[in-house]
Amino acid sequence: MSCCLSSESNHALLHTQTQIGHEIAVDVQRSELYCFACDDQVYDPDFDRAVMGEQIVGLGNGNLDGIRSNNKRKRLSFEVGLNSDFKNLKRIVGGGEWDHGRRLSKSCFPVGLRGLNNLGNTCFMNSVLQALLHAPPVRNYFLSGRHDRDSCKKTSSDRFCLSCDIDVIFSAVFSGDRAPYSPAQFLYSWWRLSENLACYEQQDAHEFFMSVLDRIHEKEGKTRNTNKDNRDCHCVVHRAFSGLLRSDVTCTTCGFTSSTYDPCVDISLDFNTKVDRISPNKPQKSTDPGVSTLTSCLDLFTKPEKLGSDQKLYCQNCQERHESVKQMSIKRLPLVLCLHVKRFEHSLVRKTSRKIDRYLQFPFSLDMTPYVSSSIVRKRFGNRIFAFDGDEFEFSTNFEIFAVITHSGMLESGHYVTYLRLNEQWYKCDDAWITEVDDEVVRASQIYLVFYVQKPNSGHKSGEDGGCYLRSSSSGDPFVSIAGCC
């Protein structure tokens, strides 16, 4: 180390201007290496291994047994251009702002906007945590103290509890402290609860998201459920993300339709290849008919699909197997709508995998009316009026975006970043780094997971946990308003 400096000094920036080459600095707070020439974090396997080992030792265990080691951190190379938009951005560093190397005064960023340190190829975890931290029902639940971790430790024999760890993260992130936070205990608990995924390799953000929801449901559902059916589960996961899908299978011979219902916490969408161009990997004008959009993916999801001759299903009316048509729709919308865009394809025949590197246009405000079951069935029968015994219109079908998780780079060398929309302003959460960005930056990103929150309309019910502000609990305890949801 050639020299040290105080965080209150601009000495490091001045030092690099007099040197030729790539000057490397150590960010002590974030435990990261930073290259001033590349304007980005730098990965070194030995340094990363030492940091991760220190984090685990800090948990009082120091035991890495069962954690598979892989020093290959799948971060983007500098050529990919992670920081192509940095020159026009403001960066938060240790509670203050930097703009082209100049120290600025503290800004009035929303409460809860705090970076998360990368603990060794954990951008997939940080991106999902940022979305969960700002999902209104989840945020309201934990900030109102509805998971008492002290009581949980006394009454539960479970050694590792993700709900307790998330509660700790909420307390830290909404404490007002701007310094990046290290969710080491959460990572360690998740490793122990998901040993098949416990390694230093990059994980899929969607798989991690589903895994975390499952673990929270397992814990919260034990104390809150009287019915084992997930549809009637009252844990925070199902209250926030649970919806109900309807599948209609119609016999092409007699027209008889059978319906089945399946609970879901997210909806996975395929690209609509009929509107996709061969290589539409750049933003297009909305008037271009060849642009792939999120709504076209939803159209494809709810489009009638003719099952092949090898998939003949038994018709209850004909009493024999016939060809049929299947159509999906949404019976009940969740408070928080999570849409997963399938960007990774796996071929069992060729035994290969690839990433779909296509741009997808998505709206900030989304009307889900065309995709609910009542609309789908009416359209199927020529918009005739039907009486429905459902609750799809008990709540609003209008949603507002609040978080986007993007994936940049290739399948084997990518990076996850979250964009949060707080008080009509977008913020880029890139591990420990938080930057303010414009709408165009978000629209130009390759979305992988997109989160919408239900907007209450007049004449519709408003979910207990769905608002942008904390509400009063059933016990009458007042909740503090939190600025900056959507």
C-alpha positions as CSV (number, residue, x, y, z in Angstrom):
1,M,0.0,0.0,0.0
2,S,1.6,3.2,-1.1
3,C,-0.5,5.7,0.9
4,C,-3.6,6.0,3.1
5,L,-6.2,8.7,3.2
6,S,-9.2,9.8,5.2
7,S,-12.7,9.4,3.8
8,E,-13.1,13.1,4.1
9,S,-10.3,13.8,1.7
10,N,-10.0,14.0,-2.1
11,H,-6.4,12.9,-1.9
12,A,-7.0,9.5,-3.7
13,L,-8.5,11.2,-6.7
14,L,-5.7,13.8,-6.9
15,H,-3.2,11.0,-6.5
16,T,-4.5,9.1,-9.5
17,Q,-4.3,12.1,-11.7
18,T,-0.5,12.2,-11.3
19,Q,0.0,8.5,-11.9
20,I,0.0,6.6,-15.2
21,G,-1.9,3.2,-15.2
22,H,-4.5,1.6,-13.1
23,E,-4.4,2.8,-9.6
24,I,-6.1,0.4,-7.2
25,A,-7.6,1.5,-3.9
26,V,-9.1,-0.5,-1.0
27,D,-12.5,0.5,0.2
28,V,-12.3,-0.5,3.8
29,Q,-16.0,0.0,4.6
30,R,-17.2,-2.1,1.7
31,S,-14.2,-4.5,1.7
32,E,-13.8,-4.0,-2.1
33,L,-11.0,-3.2,-4.5
34,Y,-11.6,-0.1,-6.7
35,C,-9.9,0.9,-9.9
36,F,-9.9,4.6,-10.6
37,A,-9.0,4.2,-14.2
38,C,-11.8,1.7,-14.9
39,D,-14.2,3.5,-12.6
40,D,-15.4,0.2,-11.2
41,Q,-14.9,-2.4,-8.5
42,V,-12.1,-4.9,-9.3
43,Y,-12.3,-8.6,-8.5
44,D,-9.4,-10.5,-7.1
45,P,-10.0,-14.1,-6.0
46,D,-7.6,-14.2,-3.1
47,F,-8.9,-10.9,-1.7
48,D,-12.5,-12.1,-2.1
49,R,-11.8,-15.3,-0.4
50,A,-10.1,-13.5,2.5
51,V,-13.1,-11.1,2.9
52,M,-15.6,-13.9,2.8
53,G,-13.7,-15.9,5.3
54,E,-13.5,-12.9,7.6
55,Q,-17.3,-12.4,7.4
56,I,-18.0,-16.0,8.4
57,V,-15.5,-15.8,11.2
58,G,-17.3,-12.7,12.4
59,L,-20.4,-14.8,12.9
60,G,-18.7,-16.6,15.7
61,N,-18.4,-19.9,13.9
62,G,-15.5,-19.6,11.5
63,N,-16.5,-23.0,10.0
64,L,-16.8,-23.2,6.2
65,D,-17.6,-26.9,6.2
66,G,-20.2,-27.8,3.5
67,I,-19.7,-24.5,1.7
68,R,-18.3,-25.4,-1.7
69,S,-15.5,-23.0,-2.8
70,N,-15.2,-21.6,-6.2
71,N,-13.0,-18.5,-6.7
72,K,-14.4,-17.6,-10.0
73,R,-16.5,-14.6,-9.5
74,K,-18.8,-14.1,-12.5
75,R,-18.7,-10.3,-12.8
76,L,-18.8,-8.4,-16.0
77,S,-15.6,-7.4,-17.7
78,F,-15.0,-3.7,-18.1
79,E,-15.6,-4.0,-21.8
80,V,-19.3,-4.7,-21.2
81,G,-19.7,-1.1,-20.0
82,L,-21.3,-1.4,-16.5
83,N,-20.6,2.2,-15.9
84,S,-21.5,3.6,-19.3
85,D,-23.9,6.0,-17.7
86,F,-21.7,6.9,-14.7
87,K,-20.4,10.1,-16.1
88,N,-23.9,11.6,-15.8
89,L,-24.7,10.2,-12.4
90,K,-24.3,11.1,-8.8
91,R,-22.8,8.5,-6.5
92,I,-23.3,8.0,-2.8
93,V,-20.1,7.1,-1.0
94,G,-20.2,6.5,2.8
95,G,-23.1,8.8,3.4
96,G,-22.1,11.6,1.1
97,E,-22.1,12.2,-2.7
98,W,-19.4,12.3,-5.3
99,D,-19.9,14.0,-8.7
100,H,-16.8,13.8,-11.0
101,G,-14.6,13.5,-7.9
102,R,-16.1,16.5,-6.0
103,R,-17.5,16.0,-2.6
104,L,-21.1,17.2,-2.4
105,S,-23.5,17.8,0.5
106,K,-25.7,15.0,1.7
107,S,-28.9,14.7,-0.3
108,C,-32.4,14.0,1.0
109,F,-32.6,10.5,-0.4
110,P,-35.5,8.4,0.8
111,V,-35.2,6.5,4.0
112,G,-34.2,2.9,3.4
113,L,-31.9,3.6,0.5
114,R,-28.7,1.8,1.5
115,G,-26.1,-0.2,-0.4
116,L,-25.4,-3.9,0.3
117,N,-21.8,-5.1,0.3
118,N,-20.9,-7.9,-2.1
119,L,-19.7,-10.7,0.1
120,G,-18.1,-12.7,-2.7
121,N,-20.2,-13.1,-5.9
122,T,-23.4,-12.2,-4.1
123,C,-24.9,-9.6,-6.5
124,F,-27.8,-12.1,-7.1
125,M,-28.6,-11.9,-3.4
126,N,-28.2,-8.1,-3.0
127,S,-30.5,-7.4,-6.0
128,V,-33.3,-9.6,-4.6
129,L,-32.9,-8.2,-1.1
130,Q,-33.2,-4.6,-2.4
131,A,-36.5,-5.5,-4.1
132,L,-37.9,-7.2,-1.0
133,L,-36.8,-4.3,1.2
134,H,-39.0,-1.9,-0.8
135,A,-41.9,-4.2,-1.5
136,P,-44.6,-2.3,0.5
137,P,-46.4,-5.3,2.1
138,V,-43.1,-6.9,3.2
139,R,-41.7,-3.6,4.3
140,N,-44.8,-2.7,6.3
141,Y,-44.8,-6.2,7.9
142,F,-41.2,-6.1,9.2
143,L,-41.0,-2.4,10.1
144,S,-44.2,-2.7,12.2
145,G,-42.5,-5.3,14.4
146,R,-44.8,-8.1,13.4
147,H,-41.9,-10.5,13.4
148,D,-40.5,-10.4,16.9
149,R,-37.0,-11.9,16.6
150,D,-36.5,-11.9,20.3
151,S,-39.6,-13.9,20.9
152,C,-38.8,-16.1,17.9
153,K,-35.5,-17.1,19.4
154,K,-37.2,-18.0,22.7
155,T,-40.0,-20.1,21.2
156,S,-38.4,-21.7,18.3
157,S,-35.8,-24.4,18.2
158,D,-34.6,-23.4,14.7
159,R,-31.0,-22.3,14.7
160,F,-31.3,-20.4,11.4
161,C,-34.2,-18.2,10.7
162,L,-34.3,-16.1,7.5
163,S,-37.2,-14.0,8.9
164,C,-35.1,-13.0,11.9
165,D,-32.2,-12.2,9.6
166,I,-34.4,-10.1,7.2
167,D,-35.8,-8.3,10.3
168,V,-32.3,-7.4,11.2
169,I,-31.6,-6.1,7.7
170,F,-34.7,-4.0,7.7
171,S,-33.7,-2.4,11.0
172,A,-30.3,-1.6,9.6
173,V,-31.3,-0.3,6.2
174,F,-34.1,1.9,7.6
175,S,-31.9,3.2,10.5
176,G,-30.8,6.2,8.5
177,D,-27.2,5.0,8.2
178,R,-25.9,5.5,4.7
179,A,-22.8,3.3,5.0
180,P,-23.2,0.0,3.0
181,Y,-24.5,-2.9,5.0
182,S,-23.1,-6.5,5.0
183,P,-25.9,-9.1,5.1
184,A,-23.4,-11.8,6.1
185,Q,-25.6,-13.5,8.7
186,F,-28.5,-13.7,6.2
187,L,-26.2,-15.3,3.6
188,Y,-24.9,-17.8,6.2
189,S,-28.4,-18.8,7.3
190,W,-29.5,-19.2,3.7
191,W,-26.5,-21.4,3.0
192,R,-27.4,-23.6,5.9
193,L,-31.1,-23.8,4.9
194,S,-30.3,-24.4,1.2
195,E,-27.1,-26.5,1.3
196,N,-27.5,-27.6,-2.3
197,L,-26.9,-23.9,-3.3
198,A,-24.2,-23.1,-0.7
199,C,-21.2,-22.1,-2.7
200,Y,-19.3,-19.1,-3.9
201,E,-20.7,-19.4,-7.4
202,Q,-23.1,-16.9,-9.0
203,Q,-26.7,-18.1,-8.4
204,D,-29.8,-17.3,-10.5
205,A,-31.7,-14.3,-9.0
206,H,-35.1,-15.8,-9.7
207,E,-34.2,-19.2,-8.1
208,F,-32.8,-17.3,-5.1
209,F,-36.0,-15.2,-4.8
210,M,-38.2,-18.3,-4.8
211,S,-35.9,-20.1,-2.3
212,V,-36.1,-17.1,0.1
213,L,-39.9,-17.0,-0.1
214,D,-40.1,-20.7,0.5
215,R,-37.9,-20.4,3.6
216,I,-39.9,-17.5,5.0
217,H,-43.2,-19.2,4.3
218,E,-42.0,-22.4,6.1
219,K,-41.2,-20.3,9.2
220,E,-44.0,-17.8,9.3
221,G,-46.6,-20.3,8.2
222,K,-45.9,-22.5,11.3
223,T,-47.3,-19.8,13.6
224,R,-49.9,-18.1,11.5
225,N,-51.7,-20.9,9.6
226,T,-54.6,-23.0,10.6
227,N,-54.8,-24.5,7.2
228,K,-52.0,-26.3,5.5
229,D,-53.2,-25.2,2.1
230,N,-50.9,-22.4,0.8
231,R,-54.0,-20.6,-0.7
232,D,-55.2,-19.9,2.8
233,C,-51.7,-19.1,4.2
234,H,-51.5,-15.9,6.1
235,C,-47.7,-15.5,6.2
236,V,-46.2,-12.3,4.9
237,V,-45.0,-14.1,1.7
238,H,-48.5,-15.2,0.6
239,R,-50.2,-12.0,1.8
240,A,-47.8,-10.0,-0.5
241,F,-47.1,-12.2,-3.5
242,S,-49.8,-14.9,-3.6
243,G,-52.1,-15.0,-6.6
244,L,-54.2,-17.7,-8.3
245,L,-53.9,-19.0,-11.8
246,R,-56.7,-20.5,-13.8
247,S,-56.1,-23.2,-16.4
248,D,-59.0,-23.9,-18.8
249,V,-58.8,-27.0,-21.0
250,T,-61.5,-27.2,-23.7
251,C,-62.3,-30.3,-25.7
252,T,-62.2,-29.6,-29.4
253,T,-64.8,-32.2,-30.1
254,C,-67.7,-31.3,-27.8
255,G,-66.5,-27.9,-26.4
256,F,-66.6,-29.0,-22.8
257,T,-64.3,-27.0,-20.6
258,S,-62.7,-28.1,-17.3
259,S,-60.9,-25.6,-15.1
260,T,-58.2,-26.0,-12.5
261,Y,-56.6,-23.5,-10.1
262,D,-53.0,-23.2,-9.0
263,P,-51.5,-20.8,-6.5
264,C,-48.5,-18.8,-7.6
265,V,-46.1,-16.2,-6.2
266,D,-44.7,-15.1,-9.5
267,I,-45.5,-15.5,-13.3
268,S,-42.8,-16.7,-15.7
269,L,-43.1,-15.2,-19.2
270,D,-41.6,-16.3,-22.5
271,F,-40.6,-13.9,-25.2
272,N,-43.2,-13.5,-27.9
273,T,-41.1,-14.6,-30.9
274,K,-43.8,-13.5,-33.4
275,V,-43.1,-9.8,-32.5
276,D,-39.5,-10.1,-31.6
277,R,-36.9,-9.1,-34.2
278,I,-33.9,-11.3,-34.9
279,S,-31.6,-9.2,-32.6
280,P,-33.6,-6.4,-31.0
281,N,-31.1,-5.8,-28.2
282,K,-31.5,-2.1,-28.2
283,P,-34.4,0.1,-27.2
284,Q,-36.8,0.7,-30.0
285,K,-39.5,3.3,-30.5
286,S,-42.9,2.4,-29.1
287,T,-44.5,2.8,-32.5
288,D,-42.3,0.1,-34.0
289,P,-44.5,-2.9,-34.5
290,G,-41.5,-5.2,-34.2
291,V,-40.7,-4.2,-30.6
292,S,-41.0,-6.9,-28.0
293,T,-43.0,-5.7,-25.0
294,L,-44.0,-7.0,-21.6
295,T,-47.6,-6.9,-22.6
296,S,-46.9,-9.0,-25.6
297,C,-45.4,-11.6,-23.3
298,L,-48.5,-11.5,-21.1
299,D,-50.6,-11.9,-24.3
300,L,-48.6,-15.0,-25.1
301,F,-49.1,-16.3,-21.6
302,T,-52.9,-16.0,-21.8
303,K,-53.1,-17.1,-25.5
304,P,-55.0,-20.3,-26.3
305,E,-52.6,-23.2,-26.9
306,K,-53.6,-26.2,-28.9
307,L,-52.2,-29.3,-27.3
308,G,-50.6,-31.8,-29.7
309,S,-52.0,-35.2,-30.6
310,D,-49.6,-36.8,-28.2
311,Q,-51.1,-34.7,-25.3
312,K,-54.8,-35.8,-25.7
313,L,-56.6,-35.3,-22.4
314,Y,-59.6,-37.2,-21.0
315,C,-62.9,-35.3,-21.6
316,Q,-65.4,-35.8,-18.8
317,N,-68.3,-35.1,-21.2
318,C,-67.2,-37.4,-24.1
319,Q,-65.8,-40.0,-21.7
320,E,-62.7,-40.5,-23.8
321,R,-59.5,-38.8,-24.8
322,H,-59.6,-36.0,-27.4
323,E,-57.4,-33.2,-28.6
324,S,-58.0,-30.0,-26.6
325,V,-57.1,-26.3,-26.3
326,K,-55.5,-24.9,-23.1
327,Q,-55.7,-21.3,-21.9
328,M,-54.2,-19.7,-18.9
329,S,-55.6,-16.6,-17.0
330,I,-55.3,-15.0,-13.6
331,K,-58.1,-15.7,-11.2
332,R,-56.7,-13.6,-8.4
333,L,-54.1,-10.9,-8.6
334,P,-51.5,-10.5,-5.8
335,L,-50.7,-7.3,-4.0
336,V,-47.2,-7.4,-5.4
337,L,-47.0,-8.7,-8.9
338,C,-43.6,-10.4,-9.7
339,L,-43.0,-11.1,-13.4
340,H,-40.1,-13.3,-14.4
341,V,-38.8,-12.9,-17.9
342,K,-37.2,-16.1,-19.2
343,R,-33.9,-15.0,-20.5
344,F,-32.0,-18.3,-20.1
345,E,-32.7,-21.2,-22.4
346,H,-31.5,-24.8,-21.8
347,S,-31.6,-27.3,-24.6
348,L,-31.7,-31.0,-23.5
349,V,-31.0,-32.2,-27.0
350,R,-28.0,-30.0,-27.7
351,K,-27.0,-30.0,-24.0
352,T,-26.3,-26.3,-24.2
353,S,-27.6,-23.1,-22.5
354,R,-27.7,-19.6,-23.7
355,K,-29.0,-16.2,-22.7
356,I,-31.7,-14.4,-24.7
357,D,-30.0,-11.0,-25.2
358,R,-33.1,-9.1,-26.3
359,Y,-34.5,-5.7,-25.3
360,L,-38.0,-5.8,-23.7
361,Q,-40.1,-2.7,-23.5
362,F,-42.1,-2.5,-20.2
363,P,-44.5,0.0,-18.8
364,F,-44.2,1.8,-15.5
365,S,-48.0,1.6,-15.0
366,L,-49.6,-1.8,-15.9
367,D,-53.3,-2.6,-16.3
368,M,-53.9,-6.3,-15.8
369,T,-57.6,-6.2,-16.7
370,P,-57.1,-8.0,-20.1
371,Y,-55.4,-11.0,-18.3
372,V,-57.8,-11.8,-15.5
373,S,-60.1,-14.8,-15.9
374,S,-63.3,-12.9,-16.3
375,S,-61.9,-10.9,-19.2
376,I,-60.3,-13.9,-20.9
377,V,-63.6,-16.0,-20.7
378,R,-65.7,-13.1,-22.0
379,K,-63.3,-12.6,-24.9
380,R,-63.5,-16.3,-25.6
381,F,-67.3,-16.2,-26.0
382,G,-67.5,-12.9,-27.9
383,N,-67.6,-10.5,-24.9
384,R,-70.9,-12.0,-23.6
385,I,-71.9,-11.2,-20.1
386,F,-71.2,-13.9,-17.6
387,A,-71.7,-14.1,-13.8
388,F,-68.4,-15.0,-12.1
389,D,-68.0,-16.3,-8.6
390,G,-64.6,-14.8,-8.2
391,D,-62.6,-12.1,-6.6
392,E,-60.5,-10.8,-9.4
393,F,-62.3,-7.5,-9.4
394,E,-62.5,-7.1,-5.6
395,F,-59.1,-5.5,-5.8
396,S,-57.7,-3.0,-8.3
397,T,-56.2,-4.4,-11.6
398,N,-53.9,-1.3,-11.9
399,F,-50.3,-1.7,-10.9
400,E,-47.3,0.6,-10.5
401,I,-43.7,-0.4,-10.9
402,F,-41.4,-0.1,-7.9
403,A,-38.4,-2.4,-8.6
404,V,-36.6,-4.0,-11.6
405,I,-33.8,-6.6,-11.4
406,T,-31.7,-6.6,-14.5
407,H,-29.0,-9.0,-15.8
408,S,-26.1,-7.7,-17.9
409,G,-23.5,-9.8,-19.7
410,M,-23.4,-13.4,-20.8
411,L,-24.8,-16.5,-19.2
412,E,-21.4,-17.4,-17.6
413,S,-20.2,-13.9,-16.8
414,G,-23.1,-11.7,-15.8
415,H,-24.0,-9.2,-13.1
416,Y,-27.3,-8.4,-11.4
417,V,-28.4,-4.9,-10.6
418,T,-31.6,-3.5,-9.1
419,Y,-33.4,-0.3,-10.0
420,L,-35.7,1.1,-7.3
421,R,-38.4,3.7,-8.0
422,L,-38.8,5.8,-4.9
423,N,-40.9,9.1,-4.9
424,E,-41.0,9.0,-8.7
425,Q,-37.2,8.9,-8.9
426,W,-35.2,5.9,-10.0
427,Y,-32.1,4.7,-8.1
428,K,-29.6,2.1,-9.3
429,C,-28.5,-0.3,-6.6
430,D,-25.3,-2.0,-7.7
431,D,-24.2,-3.9,-4.6
432,A,-22.7,-1.2,-2.3
433,W,-23.1,1.6,-4.8
434,I,-26.3,3.6,-5.1
435,T,-26.7,6.1,-8.0
436,E,-29.5,8.3,-9.1
437,V,-30.6,7.5,-12.7
438,D,-33.1,8.8,-15.3
439,D,-36.0,6.9,-16.6
440,E,-34.2,6.2,-19.9
441,V,-31.5,4.3,-18.2
442,V,-34.0,2.0,-16.6
443,R,-36.0,1.5,-19.8
444,A,-32.8,0.6,-21.7
445,S,-31.9,-2.2,-19.2
446,Q,-32.4,-5.9,-19.8
447,I,-35.1,-6.7,-17.2
448,Y,-35.1,-10.2,-15.6
449,L,-37.5,-9.6,-12.7
450,V,-40.0,-6.8,-12.6
451,F,-42.1,-5.9,-9.5
452,Y,-45.4,-4.0,-9.5
453,V,-47.5,-3.0,-6.5
454,Q,-51.2,-2.8,-6.7
455,K,-52.7,0.7,-6.9
456,P,-55.9,1.2,-4.8
457,N,-58.7,2.7,-6.9
458,S,-61.9,4.2,-5.7
459,G,-64.5,1.5,-5.5
460,H,-62.0,-1.2,-4.9
461,K,-60.7,-2.7,-1.7
462,S,-57.3,-1.7,-0.5
463,G,-55.2,-4.5,0.9
464,E,-54.1,-4.2,4.5
465,D,-50.5,-4.4,3.5
466,G,-50.6,-3.0,0.0
467,G,-50.3,0.7,0.6
468,C,-47.3,2.9,0.2
469,Y,-47.4,3.9,3.8
470,L,-47.5,1.9,7.0
471,R,-51.0,1.3,8.3
472,S,-52.4,0.6,11.7
473,S,-52.3,-3.0,12.9
474,S,-55.3,-4.9,14.1
475,S,-54.2,-4.3,17.6
476,G,-54.3,-0.5,17.1
477,D,-50.6,0.1,17.2
478,P,-49.7,3.1,15.1
479,F,-47.2,2.6,12.3
480,V,-44.8,5.3,11.2
481,S,-45.2,6.7,7.7
482,I,-42.3,5.8,5.4
483,A,-41.6,8.1,2.5
484,G,-40.5,6.7,-0.8
485,C,-42.4,3.7,-2.0
486,C,-43.6,4.5,-5.5
